[in-house]
Amino acid sequence: MIRLLLGSLLLIAATSIYDFKVPSLEGKDPINFAKYKGKKILIVNTASKCGLTPQYTELQQLYDKYKDKLVIVGFPANNFANQEPGTAADIEEVCRKNYGVTFPMAEKVSVKGEDIHPLFKYLTEEAKKLGVEDPIKWNFTKFLLDEKGKLIAVIPSKTKPMSEEVTKYLN
């Protein structure tokens, strides 16, 4: 973590995924990425009313199959075609009741634009280091980080979670 003092304003810049703590969808304990050291992390921007929403099923299958070495964190976002307009309770109902999601879900954030959440700003900057200039083009973009918190892949929205393009990093 880098701390910059600008006049009387202290700015803290994340230097690692492990610097982030985000509120959970349920509003209970925050999701602390530092507790995932030693596991791969798959971060996905999600939406409840998207044609890709059924990917929740495969995300859960992936989580169940690899949960000893992988954590998935979903981030509902309403950045594309108003496909996540609901409240936390609405989103939770879709995730938990309709798709049986048990992996951590964060509160709704912005993943692109002027109000981009700091975590997604960080991931976007890390993606540029991999040669991916504009990584988030739609809902269900997947960011895969290794056991040391380094971004190793940006996986496009339409790539299914249980596909070889994803599982090759986990086997």
N, C-alpha and C positions, 0 to 999 in steps of 0.2 A: 504494500500500500504506500502510495506517495502522498505526502502532505505538503501543500503549498500555502504559504501565507501571502495573501494579496491584500495589502492594507490591513484592515482589521477582520477581513474575511478569510476563514480557513477553508481551503478547498482540499478535498480528499479524493484522489484518483485511484481507482482500483488497478492493481497490477497483476491480479490473479482472480480466477473464478472464485477462489476460496475467500476473497474479501467481501463477497456478497451475502447478504441476508435479505430475504424478501417475505412480505406477508403471505400467509397461506390463504387459499380460497375460503376456508372455513373461518378465518380470522383468529385461529388459535395460535399455537406456537409458530414463529416464523420459520421459513425454510432457510437453514444455515448451510451453505455449500461447503464450508470447512469440514463438516461432518462426513462428507463424501470422499475425502482423500483416500486414495487406494482403490477407488472404483471408477469405472468409466461413467460419464454423465451424458445423457441425451436430453437436450433442451429443445422443446417443440412449442412453436406458437400455434395455438389451437383456436377453433371456432365451432360453435354448436349448430350453426345453420349453413354449413358449407357442404358442397358436394363431396369433400374429402373427410367429413366428420366421421364416417364409418372407420377411418384409420384408428380411432380410439380402440377398437376391438383388437387390432394387430399390435398396437402399442402395449396394451395390457398383456397380450400373449408374449411379446418380447420381454416385458418386465418379469412375468412369471418364469419364463425359461432361463433368464440370465440374472435374476435378482441377487445372486451371490457376488456378481462382479459388475453389475450395471444398475444405475438409478435413472429413472426417467422423471423429468419435471416438466409438466405442462403449464403453459402460460397463455390463458385466454386473452385474445386481442381482437379489437373491433376495427382494425385498420383497413380491411378489404371488404367492400360492398356491404357494409353494415351486417356482417354475418355473425357477430357476437354482441347483440344489443342488450342481452339480459343482465339481470342482477347476479350476484354471487350465488344466491339460492337457485336461480334458474339454471345457471351453468353447472352447478353441483348436481342438480337433478339429471341433466343430460349425461354428464360424465359418469356419475356413480350409479344411478338407477338404470339408465338406458344401455350403458356400455360396461358396467361393472368395474370401472376404473378404481384401482387401489393405490396407484403411484401418486406421489405428491403433485398437487395442483396449486399454483400460485394465484394471487388475486389478479384480476384483469389489468393489463398494462397496454401501453402503446409500444409497438415493435419497430416503428418506422416514423419518420417525419420529425417535426419540430419538438414534439413532446415524447420522443423516444425514451424508453426506460433506460437508466444507466447500464443495466446488465446487457441489454440488446445493443446499446452503443458499443460496449466493450466487445461483444461477440462479433459485431460488424467490423470493428477495427482488426480483430484477430483474423477474421475471414479474409480481409485484404492482404494480410501477410501470406495467406495460402493462394493468393491470386484470384480470389472471388470478390469482385468489386461491389456488387449489389446483391448480397445473398438472400434477402427476404423479399421475394416477389409475390408471395401469396401465403395463405394459411398452411400450416403443417410443414413449414421448413424445419429441418432437423439439424441441430448443431451437436456433433459428437466430440467430447473431450476425453482424453486418456486418463489413466490413473493418477497422473501428476498434475492434472488440470489444464493440459495443453490442448487447444483445439486441433483435431486431426482430420475432421471432415465436415463439410457442409453438404447436407443431403437434400435435394430438391423436394418440394411439396408432394409431387405425384408419386415419388418413390415410396412403395409400401414398406412399413416398418419391418416386416418379416422377410423382405427380399434379400437376396445375396449381397446387394450393394450395402446393406446395413449389417447383416450377420457376419460378413467376412471380418469385420473388426472385433467380433466377440468370440469367435471360435478359436 
